[in-house]
Amino acid sequence: MTQPALNAQSPLQSQIIQMALEMAQKLEETANNATRGSIVDACESFLLDQGRQFLRDALTATLHEQIDRAEKKGALPVPAHAGTPADTRAPGLVTS
């Protein structure tokens, strides 16, 4: 079986691909080290734990990428709210 080419098109994709490869290696180790008759249970337990962690890490990396991108662009322009004419009018003379 030939290996598919993994061509990451962004640093985020590269990071997630690397994380997936590391998890696949650990899954293979788990399967190879499992006792006979317990391979499915061992792999399932590994994936439930490490799969959730993989998803959390991928989400975290994605959010950090979006934050970095937004910070580079700067804040979105928002309209400035002016006060009402009464709020902006200079105070009148006060007499006692």
Phi, psi and omega in degrees: 000130181277148179279130176289146177285130177253098182256096178292137181257001178203162176300324179297314179299318179299317180296316181291322176299315179299317178298319180293320178297318178297320179293322178296320177297317179294325178295317177299317178299317179299314180295318181292329182268352181288147177287156181302131180091354181238014183297314182298313180298317181295315180292319179297317179297316178301312184291326178296319180282302185288330177295318176296318179295321177301315179297318178297317181293320179295319178296316179300314179298320180295316180294320177297321178298316180293320178296314179300317180296317180294321180293326178291325180283334185093171182291149176291140178293136177232146180292143175271131181270120178274151177288172177287160179306324179294327180286330185264352181288140178296146180293145180282173179290138180256128177243152180246000000 
